[in-house]
Amino acid sequence: MNALHRMERFLDQHMIPFDLVAHPHTQTSTETAHAAGVPPDRVAKGVLLEGAGCQIVAMIPANQEVHLGKLTQDTGMEVSLADEATVRRLFSDCEPGVVPGLPNAWGVEIVWDDALMEQPDVYLEAGDHERLLHIETRFLSEVFENAPHCHFSQARMQHLQA
């Protein structure tokens, strides 16, 4: 089963309405937001984290990054960024580099940033670099199956180049 079909089935089983939004091929969540004509704070990107023998996906706005210290402080989870090999292994039916917007459809736990709930709707990665699932925010708690949440994202740091 491909990633999109897995997520569509998950949403249908939970009776969550959604739309599919196609966009030109992109490599990053910020590029995806731009290509789809969606504000980046409404595109939810997944960041795979690992710690203490488990993996969890942090769902944050595309224009943010995970603040690991804040996440640890608020949830008690000590985690670090997972490597690309782990992403490929867990989400093998997704295109390389994609953490799907519904990792719980793969049985992977989620923690989500409260900033996503401030939006009227969100767009989730559909498993490839060319489609998004569009869902109204009021359905997020069902989609994320009451996963833990707090505010743990921060503006992406602009790294200086020499």
C-alpha positions in Angstrom: 0.0 0.0 0.0 1.4 3.4 -0.8 1.6 6.2 1.8 -1.3 8.3 0.4 -3.7 5.3 0.4 -2.7 4.4 4.0 -3.5 8.0 5.2 -6.7 8.2 3.2 -7.8 4.9 4.7 -6.9 6.2 8.2 -8.9 9.4 7.7 -11.9 7.5 6.3 -11.9 5.0 9.2 -12.0 8.0 11.6 -14.6 9.7 9.4 -12.4 12.8 9.0 -13.2 14.9 5.9 -10.2 16.0 3.9 -9.1 17.4 0.5 -6.1 16.5 -1.5 -4.0 19.4 -2.7 -1.5 18.9 -5.5 1.6 21.1 -6.0 4.8 21.1 -8.0 7.6 18.9 -6.7 9.4 20.3 -3.7 12.2 19.3 -1.2 11.3 21.1 2.0 8.1 22.0 3.9 8.7 25.7 3.4 9.0 25.1 -0.4 5.9 23.0 -0.2 3.9 25.8 1.4 5.1 28.3 -1.2 4.4 25.9 -4.1 0.9 25.1 -2.8 0.1 28.8 -2.1 -0.4 28.1 1.6 1.0 30.1 4.5 3.9 28.1 6.0 2.4 28.2 9.5 -0.5 26.1 8.2 1.6 23.4 6.7 2.4 20.8 9.5 5.7 19.1 9.0 6.8 16.0 10.9 10.2 15.8 12.5 11.2 12.2 13.6 12.7 12.1 17.1 14.1 9.2 19.0 14.9 8.4 22.6 14.8 5.6 25.2 14.2 3.0 22.5 11.3 4.7 20.9 10.5 7.0 18.0 8.0 9.9 18.0 7.1 12.4 15.4 6.9 16.1 16.4 4.3 17.9 14.3 5.2 21.6 13.9 4.4 24.5 11.5 6.7 24.4 8.4 8.2 27.7 9.3 9.4 26.5 12.7 11.9 24.1 14.2 11.7 21.8 17.2 13.1 23.3 20.5 14.3 20.0 22.0 14.9 21.6 25.5 11.3 23.0 25.6 9.9 19.7 24.5 11.8 17.8 27.2 10.8 20.4 29.8 7.1 20.3 29.0 6.7 16.5 28.3 9.5 14.8 30.2 10.6 13.1 27.0 14.3 13.2 26.4 14.7 12.9 22.6 17.1 13.8 19.8 16.7 14.1 16.0 16.5 10.8 14.2 18.7 10.1 11.2 17.4 9.8 7.6 18.0 6.0 7.7 15.5 5.7 10.5 13.0 7.8 8.6 13.3 5.6 5.5 13.0 2.4 7.6 9.8 3.6 9.5 8.1 5.2 6.5 9.4 3.0 3.7 6.3 3.5 1.5 6.9 7.3 1.6 9.2 9.0 -0.9 12.7 9.5 0.6 12.9 12.5 2.9 9.2 12.6 3.7 7.8 12.2 7.2 4.1 11.7 6.6 1.6 14.0 8.2 -0.2 11.1 9.8 2.6 9.0 11.3 0.1 7.3 13.6 -1.3 5.6 10.5 2.1 3.7 10.7 1.7 3.1 14.5 4.3 5.9 15.3 3.4 8.1 18.2 3.0 11.9 17.8 3.5 15.0 19.9 2.1 18.2 18.3 2.8 21.8 18.7 -0.1 24.0 20.0 0.6 26.5 17.2 -1.1 24.2 14.8 -4.4 24.6 16.7 -4.3 28.4 16.2 -4.9 27.9 12.4 -8.4 27.4 10.8 -7.0 24.4 8.9 -3.8 22.6 8.3 -2.0 20.8 5.4 -0.2 17.5 6.1 2.5 15.9 4.0 0.8 13.1 2.0 3.8 10.8 1.7 5.4 12.3 -1.4 6.8 15.6 -2.5 3.8 16.7 -4.6 0.6 16.4 -2.5 -0.9 17.6 0.8 -3.9 16.5 2.8 -6.0 19.5 3.8 -7.9 19.1 7.1 -9.9 21.5 9.2 -8.2 22.2 12.5 -11.3 21.2 14.5 -10.6 17.6 13.4 -6.9 17.6 14.5 -7.5 16.1 18.0 -9.2 13.1 16.3 -6.6 12.9 13.6 -3.7 13.0 16.2 -5.7 10.7 18.4 -5.4 12.8 21.6 -1.6 12.7 21.4 0.3 14.9 23.8 0.7 18.5 22.8 2.4 21.7 24.0 4.2 24.7 22.5 7.7 23.5 21.7 8.5 25.0 18.3 10.5 28.2 17.6 11.3 30.3 14.6 14.0 28.6 12.5 17.4 29.9 13.2 19.1 31.7 10.3 22.6 30.3 10.1 25.3 32.6 9.1 27.4 31.7 6.2 31.1 32.6 6.0 
